[in-house]
Amino acid sequence: MTTPQQPPFGPPVPPGPPVPPKPGMSTGKKFGLGCGGCLGLLLVLFMFAGCVSVLSGDTSSTQGGDAGTREEAVKPEEEAAADEEEPEEEAEPEPEPEPEGPAAIGNGVHRVGDDIEPGTYSTDGPDPDDLLPMCYYARLSGLSGELDDIISNNNIEGPGTVVVAEDDVALELSGGCEWTLQ
């Protein structure tokens, strides 16, 4: 339903009853996606394209896997005989490598005494190129998931330290930082 429009010049026309549209004319009601709908449609298309590329991009299992078995099957007999003729030297057992330093720990919930030792842990901070360069830690008195289990916590944007006490139950880490025991 439309109302009469005011003429650009002259006296105003008093409003009257709405004038019904003529047959075959538009009522002005349209179906449109708008900006949000267009962005949503683009997002769905990008996700679909990503899934298709991941699913179709894995050709290494068919090409690389067959190549290795073909090379072994076509191995000349002379090489096989030469391998058998050489006496095998007894390999001395390699000594276990000594730890170079404290191992770094990352994301997860680490139990004190089982996964990690009490002490001071430090980090250089998050990767500055990350979308949200922050690292989170929480010292926990329990593993129930309740807020009351948090002894202390913090979000850090640069280098930082946390002291894990002997009576802490666990240390929760997230954000991709590597923490080392000092």
C-alpha positions in Angstrom: 0.0 0.0 0.0 1.4 3.4 -0.9 0.4 6.9 0.1 0.3 9.8 -2.4 3.6 11.6 -2.7 4.0 15.3 -2.2 4.6 17.2 -5.4 8.0 18.9 -5.6 6.4 22.3 -6.1 3.1 23.7 -5.0 0.9 23.3 -2.0 1.1 20.1 0.1 -1.4 17.4 -0.7 -3.4 16.4 2.4 -3.0 12.7 3.3 -5.8 10.5 2.2 -6.5 6.8 2.3 -3.7 4.6 1.1 -3.7 3.9 -2.6 -3.5 0.2 -3.5 -0.8 -0.7 -6.0 -1.8 -1.2 -9.6 -1.7 -4.8 -10.8 1.8 -5.9 -11.9 3.5 -3.1 -9.9 5.9 -3.7 -7.0 4.9 -3.0 -3.5 8.4 -2.0 -2.5 8.9 -5.0 -0.3 12.1 -6.8 -1.4 14.0 -9.8 -0.1 17.7 -8.9 0.3 20.7 -10.3 2.1 22.2 -7.0 3.2 25.8 -6.6 4.2 25.6 -9.2 7.0 24.1 -11.8 4.8 26.7 -11.2 2.1 29.5 -11.6 4.6 27.9 -14.7 6.0 27.6 -16.2 2.5 31.3 -15.4 1.8 32.3 -17.0 5.0 30.4 -20.2 4.2 32.0 -20.2 0.7 35.5 -19.8 2.1 35.0 -22.5 4.6 33.7 -24.8 1.9 36.7 -24.0 -0.3 39.1 -24.7 2.5 37.5 -28.1 3.2 37.7 -29.0 -0.4 41.3 -28.0 -0.7 42.3 -29.9 2.4 40.4 -33.0 1.3 41.7 -32.9 -2.3 45.3 -31.7 -1.5 46.5 -34.9 0.2 48.2 -36.7 -2.7 51.4 -37.6 -0.8 50.0 -40.9 0.5 49.3 -42.2 -3.1 52.4 -40.8 -4.8 55.1 -41.0 -2.1 54.0 -44.3 -0.6 54.1 -46.2 -3.9 57.5 -44.7 -4.9 59.2 -46.1 -1.8 57.9 -49.7 -2.4 58.7 -49.6 -6.1 62.3 -48.7 -5.4 62.7 -51.6 -3.0 61.1 -54.0 -5.4 63.4 -53.0 -8.3 66.6 -53.3 -6.2 69.3 -55.0 -8.3 70.5 -58.4 -7.2 74.1 -57.2 -7.1 73.3 -54.7 -4.4 71.4 -57.3 -2.4 74.3 -59.7 -2.6 76.8 -56.9 -1.6 74.7 -56.1 1.4 74.7 -59.7 2.6 78.5 -60.2 2.1 79.6 -57.3 4.4 79.9 -58.5 8.0 77.9 -56.4 10.4 79.8 -54.7 13.1 78.3 -54.9 16.5 77.1 -51.4 17.2 78.1 -50.1 20.6 75.1 -49.0 22.6 74.8 -45.3 22.5 74.9 -43.6 25.9 71.7 -41.9 26.8 71.9 -38.2 26.1 72.2 -36.0 29.1 69.6 -33.4 29.5 70.7 -30.1 28.0 68.7 -28.1 30.4 65.2 -27.9 31.8 62.5 -29.1 29.4 60.0 -26.5 28.3 56.3 -27.0 29.0 53.4 -25.5 27.1 49.6 -25.5 26.9 47.7 -27.8 29.2 47.1 -28.7 32.8 50.3 -30.0 34.4 50.1 -31.8 37.8 52.7 -30.7 40.3 54.9 -33.6 41.4 53.8 -35.8 38.4 54.2 -33.7 35.3 56.2 -30.7 36.7 58.2 -29.9 39.7 57.5 -27.0 42.1 59.7 -23.9 41.4 59.9 -20.8 39.4 58.9 -21.0 35.7 59.7 -18.3 33.2 58.8 -17.5 29.6 60.0 -15.1 27.0 56.3 -14.4 26.2 54.0 -15.0 23.3 54.9 -14.7 19.6 54.3 -11.0 18.8 52.9 -12.0 15.4 50.0 -13.9 17.0 46.5 -12.6 16.5 46.1 -12.1 20.3 49.7 -12.2 21.8 48.9 -13.2 25.3 49.8 -16.1 27.6 47.7 -17.3 30.5 48.7 -19.2 33.6 46.8 -20.3 36.6 48.0 -22.0 39.8 45.4 -24.5 40.9 44.5 -25.9 44.3 42.2 -28.6 42.7 41.1 -30.0 39.4 37.3 -29.6 39.7 37.2 -26.8 37.1 35.5 -24.4 39.6 36.8 -20.8 40.0 37.6 -21.6 43.7 40.4 -23.9 42.5 42.4 -20.9 41.1 45.1 -19.8 43.6 46.4 -17.1 41.3 46.3 -16.4 37.5 47.4 -13.8 35.0 47.4 -12.9 31.3 50.9 -11.7 30.2 51.8 -10.0 27.0 55.6 -10.2 27.3 58.2 -12.1 29.4 56.9 -13.4 32.7 57.4 -15.7 35.7 55.2 -17.8 37.9 56.2 -19.5 41.2 54.6 -23.0 41.6 54.5 -24.0 45.3 54.8 -27.5 46.6 51.2 -27.6 47.8 49.8 -26.5 44.4 47.9 -29.3 42.7 48.5 -28.2 39.1 49.6 -25.4 36.8 47.3 -24.5 33.8 49.0 -22.9 30.8 47.5 -21.6 27.5 48.4 -19.1 24.8 51.3 -21.0 23.2 54.2 -19.8 25.5 57.0 -22.1 26.4 57.7 -22.1 30.2 61.0 -23.4 31.6 61.9 -24.3 35.2 64.6 -21.9 36.5 
